[in-house]
Amino acid sequence: MRAGPSQEEIRRHNLGTLLRHVHLSGPTSRAELAGRMGLNRSTIMALTADLTAAGLVREELPRETGRAGRPSLVVRPESARVYVLAFDVGVDRLVAARVGIGGVILDRRETVRPRGGFEMPEVVAALAGFARQMHRKTRPDTVCVGAAAAICGSVGRTDGVVRFGPNIGFKDAPFGEELSKRLALGLPVTVGNDGNVGAIAEQSRGVGIGCRDLIYLHGDVGIGGGIVVNGQLLGGLAGYGGEVGHMVVNPGGRPCACGSRGCLEAEVGERALMELAGHSTELTGREAVRAVVDAAGRGDVRAQDALHRVGDWLGLGVANLVNIFNPEMVIFGGVLRELYLGAAAQVRSRINTSTLVASREDLRLRISALGDDATVVGAAELAFAQVLADPLEVLSRLA
Ligand SMILES: [Zn+2]
């Protein structure tokens, strides 16, 4: 017979759970934590004492409660002291942020770059440079407990290798390892696909809080996706799952950077929209998409037709996902926010005609609440994963 978990294992698990609560919910009273975790107050007090001694949380009297009697102390994450480094490599920008426990963005750096192929050493050097700049401004008692990056490409689950990132010119690039070396913090850098990372962000801090089954779609040049099923991100065998951008919606349609034709990202991407609307494909990004939506709103028939066509393909892609996954929510992020706002009726109509009623009856379609920060916020959550799983072990390793 297998022995149950030891007292020590239970304690570690509870420390992580308590820290996760205050990380995601912010300052929380001991009484509330006891209720949520199903533990008695003295256990909560002991766990909080351990986390306080480690410098991960602090306790304080709550602000005016309006109630009589002794107030329950509030446990607050030490956001200014314990932080992670979060990076985002997008098609036209690089972002680095220092994010405190509790999800507070303490500092950030960003550079906008022209599109096209990036050289990995150049990207790594730029991000590490940002990290150094931010590090110089930290107080001596701060501690970095993790690092992670979001990137627009397919990434292996465990090795941080970007297998295929056609829109930034990365192929089999050992990005996580190189960035970790360059940061020289003695920490590995976890790397995640931008769609997957955005899904984590929206679920933990955005429009999908409390949602256990959601699909996040992230658009820039391509379309990335993250599929969360029963609270877990769907990665497949090696982490490459959820590449909804390469779902074929139009066999024999527009050529895609992956070598196939008629992929969702080829039919719905910026380039398709610009061409259909008769706008210059020199223009890119959110402003370009917004210009088409605005033109359609002013009665420009060609722009209206373009939105109609693209909205139809987007709706078809979402309909396929709805039939397969029966999500509670589908979230449109990146430039898909603008696109969805301009073509919502078309998207909705296609979903209504192409999905089973039972699969869509409780479906909510939403735009990203975190906007451009979704990827960097999600990268921070990846970076916090270790310390939330075993807080004291991670801190002792760094000490
Ligand atoms: Zn493709």
Residues whose N, C-alpha, C, O or C-beta is under 5 A from the ligand:
A	BS01	ZN	G245 H246 C256 A257 C258 S260 C263
